[in-house]
């Protein structure tokens, strides 16, 4: 994970703040997203952000190499959600 992502992700995870970023999907289409970060999932060589997306009312996985312009949103907060992973998958969760 690059320093730009780390600079925004760390306060978002630790402060339970919303995270806004630009996302490029597998087809190259870009969108603006605002999510509630829940966990990071590392499946070498790829890293994923696991987050609740309020606009879609669903949990989403975002490849970190497709995220740009991340911004932790001050004055926002959320409650952690239960994220179900398959057996043998161990995400990184923050307090």
N, C-alpha and C positions, 0 to 999 in steps of 0.2 A: 504494500500500500504506500502510495506516494505521500510526501509531506502536505500537499494541499488537501488531500482527503483526510489525513490524520488530524490536521488542524480543525476541521469542521466536525469530524466524527466523534472525537473524544468528548467535547463538551455536550454534544447531542446525546450520546449514550449515557454519560455519567450524570447529566442534568435532566435526563428524560425530556429533552426538548425536540421539537419537530426539526426535520432536516429537509431543506429544499435543494434541488439540484437539477441539472439537465441530464437526460438519459437518452442514449442511442441504442435502439433495439437491434436484434440480429439482422434486420433488413436495412439498417442504416437510418431509420426514421427517428427523429429527435422529438422529445417531449419534455415539458417541465413537470417535475414531480415534487410533492410535499408529503413526507411520510413520517411515521413513528418508528425509529430504529429499535429492533428487538434483539438481534444477534448478528454475529458474523459467522459465516460458514466457509471453511477452507477445504476445497477439494482440489488438491494440487493438479495442475498449476494455477487454478482459478480461485479467486476469492469472491464471495458474495455477501451482499448486505441483505439480511432478512428483515423485512419491515411491514408494518400494517399501513396500507394505503387507504386513508379515509375516503378519498374520492371514488374508489372502486369497492369499498367495504370488503376488503379481502387482504390476506397476507400475500406478499410478493417477494420474489428473489431478484436482486439486481446484481449483475456482474459488475464488479468494481472497476474493471478496465473500461467500462462503457459510461461511467459517471464522470461528469465534469461540473465545474462551478458550484461545488457544495457550499452550503451556508447553513449554519446552526441558527435557528430562529429564537432569539431572546424573547422572554415573556410568554412562551408557549410551554405546555406540559401535557403529559399523558400518563396513563397507568400501564404498566407492563402487561402484556397478553401472554397466554400460554401458547407456545409454539411447539407443535408436534413434529418430531423428526423420526426417521426410520431407525431401527436398531442398528447400532454400530456407527451412527453419525453423531459426532460430538461438536456442537457449535460453541463458539466463544460467546458467553453471556457476560454482561456487565451488571454491577450491583444496581 
